[in-house]
Amino acid sequence: MSDESTPPPVMTRDAFDQGMARAMEDVSVPAGLIARLQAEVSSRPMPSAEEARQQTGRTRWSRRFLLGGCAAIAMFTAWSWFAPNAAIVTATDVQRLSGLDASVLTPAAPETRRVLPVGWQFVRGLELADRLVVASDDTLNAQMLPLSYQADRRSSRVTGLLLPLHESEWAAPIMAGPFSAAEVQYTTTGTWVVWREGTTVFVLMLRGDAATLERLQRAAANRPNLT
Amino acid sequence: MVDGIPLPTMDALIEQHSTLLYRYAYRLTGNSHEAEDLTQQAFLLAQQRGHQLRDIQAARSWLLTIVRNAFLKSKRHRGGRSLDTIEEPQVAEEPWNSPIDREQLQLALLDLSEEFRSPLVLFYFEDFSYQQIAEHMAVPIGTIMSRLSRAKAFLKKRLTEVVEAAELPRHTQHSPAPLPRAALTHG
């Protein structure tokens, strides 16, 4: 872990931080809380394996089948990526999705792979989450990558969501072209663009104005060429 | 095949983590009954979904995530101020030398939206790192650092105002004249 990602220990922080740490933990715990919790838990029946599967709606894989299942998972992922009956995403869906707060969405399974536009790891000021989040309802199941962007030190950091799709999942035909040339469009909470790289369509929704999104486009176009 | 978490382990989890979970839930809700309710929900869910916990060492983070998700699903978190659209408050960087009142802190916390409140609470609880908070909230680490910076500046400003308001009468008001003795008696 880098030094930047690790805050200083509480007792070496300044007086305000130390006071905050003390006050934050100064919460009276009700008498008998532990006993009540233990009694409540012990009064509930333990779920059987079958019940556990039904509750989660998923089959649980044991470790010894994991390696053997990887190939099947990869095939399934490829199939689902190209599945002809996948939900079609429209501009109206983008309006809905753009209003979502990534911090309240369910994290996707850790093994879900990130699909990134070319070179985005190297765009200055752009922070990409390690894990996708899922937004789903009756018509849509969108797996999106939370991100944030700060154009420069004087600018506010804005948040956003990147939605990668197979081209067959995007409602309208779209010509392949770079992110930097995509036309900025507007949502009720900010701006968005859509572009295609190969067979992947990317939708970027940003909680920022057009000028900020255009700066991100320029930053992506001017990223260091590390190839 | 492991089903739920066995009871002895659940008991141990409760003994080890219930205080932290309760305090976290209290700081999120500001209400002792709701905090206990959320804590109980978390352990009941943990019992049902114990098979999802592959590493008992990760229990603390896992349980905190359950508490937060239960809080978000309860819709108790609606409201509060989002600082995304507010400029960072300008606070004079003077050494802080006043005790922080836990109730005033709670009022200030509840004035923040959950996306700013949670990182703050986790930051001051048990030295969570930025990376741990980012993973807990499933947002980039830069976003967490930005939110923490803004939320801390906001809290500092609010608590400074509270301290100044408390000190104001002492500095600016004269002592009230003593009441006539008759006013202190009934009848």
Interface residues (C-beta under 8 A of the other chain):
Chain A: M1 E4 S5 T6 P7 P9 V10 D14 A15 F16 D17 G19 M20 A21 R22 A23 M24 E25 D26 V27 S28 V29 P30 L33 I34 R36 L37 Q38 E40 V41 S42 R44 M46 P47 S48 A49 E51 A52 Q55 T56 R60 S62 D101 A102 S103 V104 L105 T106 P107 E127 L128 A129 D130 R131 V133 P146 L147 S148 Q150 S156 R157 V158 T159 R207
Chain B: M1 D3 G4 P6 L7 M10 D11 I14 E15 S18 T19 Y22 R23 Y26 R27 S32 E36 T39 Q40 F43 L44 Q47 Q48 R49 H51 Q52 N69 L72 D84 E87 P95 W96 N97 S98 P99 I100 D101 R102 L105 E114 E115 S118 L120 V121 F123 Y124 F125 D127 S129 Y130 Q131 A134 E135 M137 A138 V139 P140 I141 G142 T143 S146 K152 L155 K156
